[in-house]
């Protein structure tokens, strides 16, 4: 089922609010930064010996809330009313998305990919929280520049190298087979542009796929290879087979 989005005060970009210089509200959760490491923190920052901890927010929410205005938080990517990505410190990314019912969560997909022991790196899941119609996925960043930023400065030889690297990644994942067109856990995949016109049930995804000639039997778990945009490819330290890899944000 397709989630109804909000372009008003409930817009996805407004899901993260700042309460003070070191605390942020995300739905019914709180993120707090401490200027020292902690064994109980959700993650620690080695660059400045700080730590970040996620907790359940108090029932009575802080009265003073504002848009993020902090050297520790910055907007990385915004996809209309569907998702937004914030960089937190130098270690983590927070991906906020609208929850689609019966669709495989990204953290489940990442866990599946890592269990395949692929020849490329994927980010570690630090925490995945769910609140009403929003999900908050915290990932450990991988080193490197994203391909969309590096591409303009690359000579043709390096552009060809990284295109070949991405092709090799896709070919590797294409060999991972599933029993049906679905997510890695058997739930649906979020592909609204492949649904028949006017259809909102992702269980009907195979109808369009058949119409365009896709083989829906013996297919790979489709969402395992969805992160294919240029912004999702890091190109420093790439290793795959012959010292190649693609780092996904």
N, C-alpha and C positions, 0 to 999 in steps of 0.2 A: 504494500500500500504506500502511495506517495504521500509524504508528510506535507502539511500545509505550512508554508513559510510566513515570516512576519517581516515587513519592511518598516515597521514603526519602532517604538521603544524596545520591542522584543527582538529586534534585528540581531542576527547571529554575531555581528561585530560588537554588539553591546553585552555579550555574554561575560566578558571579563571587565570587572570594575575595580578601581583602586580605592582602598579604605585609608591607607596612610603610606608613607614612603617605603614600607617593607611588607605590606600585606595587601592581598587582592582577593576579591570575591568572585567565584565562578559557580553560579547557580547556588546549590546548597553546600558548596565546599569552599574552604579557605586555603590560600597559599601564602605561607609566611617565609620570609627570608631572614636568616640569622647571620651575623658577621663572624661566625665560627663554625667549624664542622661539627657534626653530631652523628652518633651511631644510630639514632632513631629517625633521622631525616629521610625523606623520600629519595633525595640524592644530595651529594656534596659537590662543591665547586673547588677544584684544586687550584685554579688560577688566582683566586683571592681568599681561599680558605673559608668560604661561606657555605651555607647549606640552605636547602629549601624543603619545607615540610607541608604536606597536604593533610588537612583535617576536615571534619564535618563542621560547617559553620554553625554558630549559635542560633537558637530559634529566633531571637530578636536580632535582626540584621543591623549592622552599623548604619547610622542615619546619614553620615557623610560619605557619599559615593561619587566618584568621578571617573572620567576616561583615563586609561593608563598614561601616566606622565612620570616615567622613571628611567634612569639609565640602565636598569636591569631588564626592562620589558620593551620589545619593539615589534611592530607589525611586519610580518614577512610576506604574507600572501592573503588575498581576499578573493573568494569566488562567489560573487553576488550574495544571495541570501542562503547559500548552501553550506559554506564552510569558511573558516578563517584560521590562520596559523600565526602564532606569536612565538618569538624567540625569547627565552627566559635565561638570563645570564649567558654564559658561553657554552653551556653543556646541553641544555634541553630545548625542545620545541613542544609547544602545546597546540594540538590540532583540535579545533572545536567544530563539530559537525552536527547537523540535524540528524536525529535517529530515524532510520527507515525500518519499519516493522518487518521482521523476518528476513533481514539482510545480514550477511556475515560481517561482524565487526572487524575493523582493520587489524586490531591486536591479534585476533585469532588467525588471520591470514599471515601476519608476520611470524607468528610462532610456527605455523606450518612450514613456511619457507625456510626458516632457520633449522628445523628438524630434517630438512632434506639435505643439509650440509652442502649448499651450493658453492660454486666457485666465485662467488661475489659476496660482498658484505651488505648487511641490512641493519638498521638501527635497533638498539635494544629498547624494549618497552619498559619504561620506568613505572608507569601506572596508567590504568584506563578506568575512568569513572563515568557513570551514567546518571543523568538527572532529568526526569520528565522526558522532553523531546530532544535533549542535547547530550552529546558524548564529549568527554574531555580526554584526549589521548596524549600522554606525555612520553616523548621519545628522546633518547640520548642521541645527540647530533654526531654524525660522522664527519671527519675532517675533509676539507676540500671546498672548492668553488662549485657552484651549480653551473651546468652546461650553458644555460641561457646567458649567464654573465660572462663566461669565458669565451664563448663562441666568436664574438666579433674580433677578438684579438688573435685567434688561431690561424695559422697558415693552413693551406689545403691539406698538407700531409697529415697534420694532427687532427684536422676535422675528419678525414677519412679513417684515421686510427680509432677515434672515439665512436664513429658510426659503426665500424666493424665490431667494436666492443659491445655496443648495445644490441646489435644483431645477434652476437654470440650469446648474450644473456637471454634474449627472447627464445632462441633456439633451445637453450638448456631447459627453460621452463616449459617449453612446448612438449617436452618429453614426459612431463608429470601428468599422468592420466587420472581421470575421475570417472565415475559411473554415469554421471549426468551433467548437464549444463547447470552448474551451481557454484556456490562458494565452497571453500575447503571443508566446511562443517556440514554441508548438505543444505544450508539455507540459500536464500536467493542472493543474486548479485545486483548491485545498484547500477543499472544501465537504462535510464529513462528514454534515451534516444533509440533504443532497440525495441521498445514496446510498440505494439500496434497503435495507430492513432486513436486517441481517446481512452486507451486502456491504462489502468492504474495498478493492475495486479502483476507483480513480477513473476508470478508462477506462469504467466503467459509469454515469458521472454522467448521461449523456444519457437513460438509461432513465427515471429519476425525472422528469427535465425534460419528457419527452414525456408522461408520465402526468398532469402538472399543467398541460399545455397550453402549454408554452413552445415558441417557434419556435427550433429548434436550427440552422436554416440561415440564413446571412447574418447571424449573430450577431456582436456586438462581442466582442473579447478580454475575457472576463469579469472577470479579476482586475484589469483596469486601473481599475475603479471600486469596489474592495472597501472602501477606507478610509472607511466611511460612518457610523461611530459618532460620538456627540457629542464624545467625547474627542479625536477626530482633526480637529476643525474649529477653527481659530483665527479670531477675528473682528476683530482690530485691524488696520487697514490693508487691509481687504478691497477688492479691485478686480476687477470682472468686467464686460467690455463698458463699461457706464456706471460706470467706476471701481469695479468689483466684483471680488472674488477670494475664494477660500477657501484658507487656509494649512493644509496637512496636517502633523501632527506626524510 
